[in-house]
Amino acid sequence: MSNRDPNARTGCLSRRGLLKGGATGAALAVLPLGCMGQGSPPSGPISAGNVSDIAVGALKVFDGDAVLGRDANGLYAMSNVCTHAGCLMDVVTNSGQDSLSCGCHGSVFSATGAVTRGPAQSPLTHYRVDVAADGAITIQGADIVSSATRTAVG
């Protein structure tokens, strides 16, 4: 499992990172508001690269708040916002399997968005994926679908 702070990509510190580092009140006062790794589910279209760039078994984060996955049945997309407290997550690889890990409180989600370790109790929301004739992928963040929904790729 990854020990990297999931907020490192934004230059933010997680609450756990602050506590481990012994941050002082003065250090806390200079942190930007909303800089604790909070995300919001996607609400519109997100450009997600090209089919040729997404390997079977892989997960990739786009726009911070959406994850694109590919399995033997096709492409799928889901929220990258932990259902426990709304923190953004990281893709981690264990034994060759990608999953999502929340650095705020330790929740882990399978590659398909099911909770594998709490405190989160709800699975991740899935979104429709469109693929254009040239292979360009768009995650439709406003269109919620079943976790079993896949977009076939040729």
N, C-alpha and C positions, 0 to 999 in steps of 0.2 A: 504494500500500500504506500501511497505517496505521503511524505511528511511535509511537502511544500505547502506554504500558505496559499489558499485559493485566491486570496485577494492581491497576491504579488503582481498579477498582470495589470492591476489598476493603481498600484503604488499604495494601496490601503493596507491597514493592519486589521486582522480579525480580533475579536474580543479576547480569544484564547491567546493569540500572539502578543497582545498588549499585556495580558496577565503574566505570561511566561517571561516576557522581557522586563517586567517590573516597571512599566510605564508610570510616570508621575502624573499628577493632576495637570501640571503645566503642559506636558506632552499631549495629554488628552484634549486640552483646550485648543490646540492648534490643528487638530484633525478636521478635515472638511466634514460637514454634516452629510449623513448618508453614506459614509465611507466605511461601513462595517460589512461590506460584501453583500448588501441587499440587491436583489434583482426583481424584475417584474416579468411575468409571462409575456411572450410575444403577442402583439395584437394586429399585426399586418404582415404583408409579404416580406420575406427575408431571402436575399440572394445567397445560395449555398453552394457555389462552385459548379463543377461539372461531374457527371456520373463517372467519368474516367479517373477522377481523383479520389473516389470513395471505395476503398477495398471492402470486400465481404468480411464481416466481423468487426469492422471499425466503427468508432464513434468520433464525431468531430463537432466542436462547439462553433456556432456562428452567432454573431452579434451579442455574444455573452449570455443571452437568455434562451437560446434554442440549441438543441442537439440533433444532429442528423446521424442516423445509423443505417447500416446495410447488412442484411442477412441473406440467406439463400433464397428468400421469397421476394426480395426487393428492398426499396428504401422506405424509411419511416422517420418521423421527426417527433420530438417531445420537448417539453420544457426543461431548462437547465436550472430551474429555481426549486430549491428544496422545499418539499411540502410541510416540513416541520416549522421553520421560522423564516423562510423566504431568502435564504442565503444562496449565492451562486456556487456552483459545484465545479469540480475538476474531473476530467477523464483520467482514470488510473487503469493500469494493466497489471493483473495478477494471473500467473500461470497461463499467459497468452490470451486471457479474456479481458475485454474492456468493461468497465463499470463506471458509475458516477459516485464520487465521494464528496460529502459536505464537510468542510473544515471547521465549520462553526460549532457543530454539536456531535459530529461523528456518524451521521446517517449515511448509508450506502444503498445505492440502487443498482439493479442489474442492468445489462445492456438494453433491455426492453422497458425499463422504467419501474419494475417491481421493487418494493422495499425488501432489502435483504438484511439490513441492520437498522434499528431505530436510533434515535427516538421518533423519526418520521413514521407515520402510520398509513399514509395515503400514497398510492402510486403516482407517477408523473403523468401529466396530461399530454396526449398525443395530438398532432396536427397533420392536416393534409399536405402531401408533397406532390408537386407538379414537376414533370420533366419535359422540356421543350425538345423539338426535333434535333437540335444540335447538342443535346445532352445537358443543357443548362438546368440547374435545379432551383426551384423556388419553394420555400417552406411557407405555407399559408397559415400564419399564426392566428388568424381570426376564425379558422375552420377546424373545430375539434372533431376528432374521429376516434374510433375504437383503437385500443392498443394492438389489436390484431391486424389493422389495416396496413397494407403494403402497396407501394407503387412499383409495378414491374419495370424492370430495365432490360433492354435488349442486348 
